[in-house]
Structures are given as C-alpha cells and as structure tokens.
Amino acid sequence: MQFTTTVPATIDLAIIGAGPHALTLSTHLLQKRQRIRRKFLVFDPSGRWMSQWEHQFKALEIAHLRLPSTIPIQTLLL
C-alpha cells in the first residue's frame, strides 16, 4: 500500500483503521476486484498498518500473530 497525506477529492471506499480487519478486507478487495486499487483509502492516525497491535503485542510480550489471511503479516510490518 502507498501511504499519502493528501486525500483525493473523491474515493469509492474509506476504510477506517489499519488493524487486522482492515488488512484482511483490503487484501480480499484487491484480490477480488483489482480495478478498485486506486479507489479506496485506509485511514489510521498512526499512518501504518497494525501499529496499535504491534505496540500492544510488544507490551504483552506476544511473539507471533496468527492471521487467517492470504498474505503473511511480516511483509507488511517491515
């Protein structure tokens, strides 16, 4: 995903939050409907995927997140 601070005048879909549900929804949307690629945005105050979860997992000393998704979470946390 490309992160931007400018918002286009119109978008077709706004996803609020960049946690596991948004990550899964975005992945499935892009797999099922590739033409939507530049027509939706994900909004999160942190500006990056899984930021709050990553912070909470470190605080709780949880080493691994099991995600029933089609892409490995490690690729998004780099």
matplotlib code that plots the C-alpha trace (Angstrom):
import matplotlib.pyplot as plt

x = [0.0, 1.1, 0.8, -0.1, -1.0, -3.1, -6.6, -8.1, -11.3, -13.3, -12.8, -15.2, -14.4, -12.9, -11.6, -11.2, -8.4, -5.4, -5.7, -6.2, -9.8, -8.8, -5.8, -7.9, -10.6, -8.1, -6.3, -9.6, -10.8, -7.6, -7.7, -11.3, -11.5, -8.2, -9.8, -10.5, -6.8, -6.7, -10.3, -10.1, -8.1, -7.2, -7.2, -5.4, -3.9, -0.6, -0.1, 0.9, -0.6, -1.0, 0.6, -1.6, -1.5, 2.3, 2.6, 0.2, 1.9, 5.3, 3.8, 2.3, 5.4, 3.4, 6.0, 3.7, 0.4, -1.6, -3.6, -6.0, -5.2, -3.8, -0.6, 2.0, 1.8, 5.6, 5.7, 3.5, 5.4, 8.8]
y = [0.0, 3.5, 5.9, 9.5, 12.6, 14.1, 12.8, 12.8, 14.8, 11.6, 8.0, 5.0, 3.4, 4.6, 2.0, 3.4, 1.8, -0.2, -3.2, -6.9, -6.4, -3.6, -5.5, -8.6, -6.5, -4.6, -7.9, -9.5, -6.4, -6.3, -10.0, -10.0, -6.6, -5.3, -2.3, -0.8, -0.5, 3.3, 3.9, 3.3, 4.6, 3.3, 6.0, 5.5, 8.0, 6.1, 6.2, 2.5, -1.0, -2.8, -0.1, -0.4, -4.2, -4.2, -1.9, -4.0, -7.3, -5.9, -4.7, -8.1, -10.0, -11.8, -13.0, -14.2, -13.3, -16.0, -14.4, -16.4, -14.2, -14.9, -12.8, -13.1, -10.2, -9.9, -8.4, -5.5, -4.8, -4.2]
z = [0.0, -0.7, 2.2, 1.5, 3.4, 0.6, 0.1, -3.4, -4.0, -4.3, -3.3, -3.6, -0.2, 3.0, 5.5, 9.0, 11.0, 9.9, 12.1, 11.2, 9.9, 7.6, 6.5, 5.6, 4.0, 1.8, 0.8, -0.2, -2.1, -4.1, -4.9, -6.0, -7.6, -8.9, -10.6, -7.1, -6.4, -6.6, -5.5, -1.8, 1.2, 4.6, 7.4, 10.6, 13.0, 13.2, 9.4, 9.2, 9.3, 12.6, 14.6, 17.7, 17.6, 17.3, 20.3, 22.4, 21.4, 22.5, 25.8, 26.4, 25.1, 22.4, 19.8, 17.0, 15.5, 13.7, 10.9, 8.8, 5.8, 2.4, 2.9, 5.6, 8.1, 8.3, 4.8, 6.0, 9.2, 7.5]

ax = plt.figure().add_subplot(projection="3d")
ax.plot(x, y, z, "-o")
ax.set_aspect("equal")
plt.show()
